[in-house]
Amino acid sequence: MTRKAFVIGHPIAHSRSPLIHGTWLAQHGIDGSYEAIDIAPDALPAFFDRLRGGEFAGGNVTIPHKEAVFALCDSVDDLAKTIGAANTLVVRDGKLHGYNTDYLGFLGNLDDKAPGWAQGTGDAIVIGAGGAARAILVALRQRGSGKVHILNRTLANAEALVADIDGPFEAQGFDAFPELAPSIGLVVNTSSIGLHGTRFDWLDFGLLPKSALVTDIVYSPLVTPLLADAQAAGLKTVDGLGMLLHQAVPGFADWFGIRPTVTPELRARIEATLDH
């Protein structure tokens, strides 16, 4: 029997998930399918009725549904509740379980491209205090890193995030960067700065230790202005594409029964679809 999975969003045509999962289905010779389905917000409850009917083994959830699915799932794991979003659904015995793999994608990407990154890195800076930052904070907390400084243009938003997620977190404005920089081993951009050619006008990479690692969760363009500036300063960088690839692994394993691997060939296929 063909096992079916999906990604839902609105819009959804831009999603690379069908290419990722389609590559794995073909690689493992699995009788299965993975399709992108455009679901408007008001059509979400009806789609969940279809899921409970057994049409799909499960699927992925993207914007704007990652928060809305909470109320529709039968169960949601605790980490997804902390992060405030579910991006993966599994159907078991007519019940829908939601969880979040973004934090696993983030960790898997850094483990792959910067092995040992979490050993003695010092403190970290996370730029941005939106939904994406929550998953990164959960990931850094899990790895037991040092203090994590959340830098955001609107300080109140960073403070609200610190109040909401328990951990070694501090909220600060962008103006705190020069003082913090010498003790920072990891910089993570979770903000939208870097899209459409925008860049940070307050971030002096020369103040960071030469051993610092800089990563951006934006993956199109692959080398964002942040990463280009960090590379120009001689710092090690990791782009965001691996996060997209690694976050897809747990769902595929749940739906199709085989745990796939992120290979250079898969990365090359997806990279060919990106703006550079």
C-alpha positions in Angstrom: 0.0 0.0 0.0 1.4 3.4 -1.0 2.2 5.6 2.0 1.5 9.2 1.5 2.9 12.3 3.2 2.6 16.1 2.5 3.7 19.6 3.3 0.9 22.1 3.8 1.2 25.9 3.7 -0.3 29.0 2.1 1.3 29.6 -0.3 3.3 26.4 -0.8 4.7 26.4 -4.4 8.1 27.6 -3.1 8.7 24.6 -0.8 11.7 22.4 -1.4 10.3 19.6 0.8 8.9 17.6 -2.1 12.3 17.5 -3.7 14.0 16.4 -0.5 11.5 13.7 0.4 11.1 12.6 -3.2 14.9 12.1 -3.4 14.8 9.8 -0.4 11.8 7.9 -1.6 13.5 7.1 -4.9 16.9 6.4 -3.1 15.3 3.8 -0.8 12.8 2.3 -3.4 9.9 3.1 -1.2 6.3 2.8 -2.4 5.3 6.3 -1.2 4.6 9.9 -2.2 5.1 13.3 -0.8 3.2 16.3 -2.1 2.8 20.0 -1.5 -0.8 21.0 -0.7 -1.9 24.6 -0.6 -4.3 24.9 2.4 -5.9 28.3 3.2 -6.2 28.9 7.0 -10.0 28.5 7.0 -9.6 25.1 5.3 -7.3 23.7 7.9 -9.9 22.0 10.1 -11.4 20.2 7.1 -7.9 19.0 6.1 -7.3 17.6 9.6 -10.6 15.6 9.2 -9.0 14.0 6.1 -5.9 13.2 8.1 -7.9 11.4 10.8 -9.5 9.3 8.0 -6.2 7.7 7.2 -5.4 9.3 3.8 -1.9 10.2 4.9 0.8 8.8 7.2 1.6 12.4 8.2 3.3 15.5 6.9 5.0 18.8 7.4 3.5 22.1 8.3 4.9 25.5 7.2 3.8 29.2 7.3 1.1 30.2 8.3 0.0 27.0 10.0 2.8 26.1 12.5 0.9 27.7 15.4 -2.6 27.0 14.3 -2.1 23.2 14.3 -1.8 23.1 18.1 -5.5 23.4 18.6 -6.2 20.7 16.0 -3.7 18.0 17.1 -4.7 15.3 19.6 -1.3 15.6 21.2 1.7 17.9 20.9 5.1 17.1 22.4 6.5 19.3 25.2 9.4 20.8 23.1 7.0 21.9 20.4 4.9 23.6 23.1 8.0 25.4 24.3 9.0 26.4 20.8 5.4 27.5 20.1 5.2 25.8 16.7 4.7 22.3 15.3 6.2 21.6 11.9 5.7 17.8 11.7 2.6 15.7 12.0 2.2 11.9 12.4 -1.1 10.0 12.2 -1.3 7.0 14.6 -4.6 5.1 15.0 -6.6 8.0 13.7 -4.9 10.4 16.2 -2.7 13.3 15.2 0.5 13.9 17.0 2.5 17.1 16.4 6.2 17.9 17.1 8.9 20.2 16.1 12.1 19.3 14.2 13.5 22.8 13.6 15.8 22.5 16.6 17.1 19.1 15.5 17.7 20.6 12.0 19.8 23.4 13.5 21.9 21.0 15.6 22.3 18.5 12.8 23.5 21.2 10.5 26.2 22.5 12.9 27.2 19.0 13.8 27.7 18.1 10.2 29.4 21.3 9.0 31.3 22.3 12.2 32.0 19.1 14.2 32.7 19.8 17.9 31.2 23.3 17.6 29.6 23.0 21.1 32.8 22.2 22.9 34.1 25.2 24.8 32.6 27.8 22.5 31.9 30.3 25.3 28.8 32.3 25.1 26.4 32.7 22.2 24.5 35.5 20.5 21.1 34.9 18.9 19.9 37.8 16.7 16.2 38.1 16.6 13.4 37.2 19.0 10.7 35.8 16.8 9.3 32.3 16.3 12.5 31.0 14.7 14.6 32.1 17.7 12.6 29.9 20.0 13.7 26.7 18.3 17.4 27.9 18.4 17.2 28.7 22.1 15.8 25.2 22.8 18.6 23.7 20.8 21.4 25.7 22.6 19.8 24.9 25.9 19.8 21.2 25.1 23.5 21.3 24.2 24.4 23.0 27.5 26.1 25.9 25.9 27.2 28.9 28.0 25.1 32.1 28.3 22.9 33.0 25.3 22.4 36.7 24.7 19.3 37.5 22.6 19.9 40.7 20.7 16.8 42.3 19.2 15.9 45.7 17.8 12.9 45.8 20.1 14.2 44.9 23.6 10.8 44.2 25.0 10.3 41.3 22.6 13.6 39.7 23.6 12.7 40.2 27.3 9.3 38.4 26.7 11.2 35.5 25.1 13.6 35.2 28.0 10.6 35.2 30.4 8.9 32.5 28.4 11.7 30.0 27.9 13.7 28.8 30.9 17.4 28.7 30.3 20.7 30.7 30.6 19.3 33.5 28.5 19.7 37.3 28.6 17.9 39.9 26.6 19.8 42.9 25.2 19.6 45.5 22.4 21.9 45.6 19.4 24.1 48.2 21.3 25.3 45.5 23.6 27.3 43.7 20.9 30.7 45.5 21.3 30.9 44.7 25.0 29.8 41.1 24.5 31.7 40.2 21.4 35.1 39.2 22.9 33.5 36.3 24.8 31.3 35.1 22.0 31.9 31.7 20.3 28.7 31.4 18.3 26.5 34.0 16.5 23.2 32.8 15.1 20.9 35.1 12.9 17.2 34.1 13.2 16.0 37.5 12.0 14.9 38.5 8.5 17.9 40.7 8.1 19.8 39.2 5.2 16.8 38.7 2.9 16.7 41.0 -0.2 20.3 42.2 0.4 19.7 43.8 3.8 22.7 43.7 6.2 23.6 44.5 9.7 25.1 48.0 10.1 26.0 47.6 13.8 27.8 44.2 13.7 31.6 44.5 13.7 33.0 41.0 13.1 36.5 42.2 14.0 35.4 42.3 17.7 34.7 38.6 17.8 37.4 36.0 18.6 39.0 34.4 15.5 37.6 31.1 16.6 33.9 32.3 16.6 31.4 30.5 14.4 28.7 32.4 12.5 25.5 30.8 11.1 22.4 32.1 9.5 19.1 30.2 9.3 18.2 32.0 6.0 19.3 29.7 3.1 18.3 31.7 0.1 20.6 33.3 -0.8 22.9 30.6 0.3 25.6 33.1 1.3 23.7 35.9 3.1 25.3 39.3 3.6 25.9 38.3 7.3 27.9 35.2 6.2 29.7 37.1 3.5 30.8 39.7 6.0 31.9 37.0 8.5 33.9 35.2 5.9 35.6 38.5 4.9 36.6 38.8 8.5 38.2 35.3 8.5 35.5 33.6 10.6 34.1 30.1 10.1 30.5 30.1 8.8 27.7 27.6 8.3 24.9 28.4 5.9 21.2 27.6 6.7 20.5 25.0 4.0 21.6 22.1 6.2 19.0 23.1 8.7 16.3 22.6 6.1 17.7 19.2 5.1 18.3 17.8 8.6 14.9 18.9 10.0 13.3 16.7 7.4 14.9 13.4 8.6 12.7 12.6 11.7 9.4 13.0 9.8 10.5 10.8 6.9 11.5 8.1 9.4 8.1 8.2 11.1 6.1 8.1 7.9 8.1 5.7 5.8 10.0 3.6 8.4 13.5 4.3 7.2 15.8 7.0 8.6 17.4 8.7 5.7 20.8 10.5 5.6 21.6 14.0 4.4 24.2 13.4 1.6 26.3 15.8 -0.5 24.2 14.7 -3.5 20.9 15.7 -1.8 22.4 19.0 -0.8 23.6 19.7 -4.4 20.1 19.0 -5.8 18.5 21.5 -3.4 21.3 24.0 -3.8 20.7 24.0 -7.5 17.2 25.5 -6.9 18.5 28.4 -4.7 19.5 32.0 -5.4 23.2 32.4 -4.9 
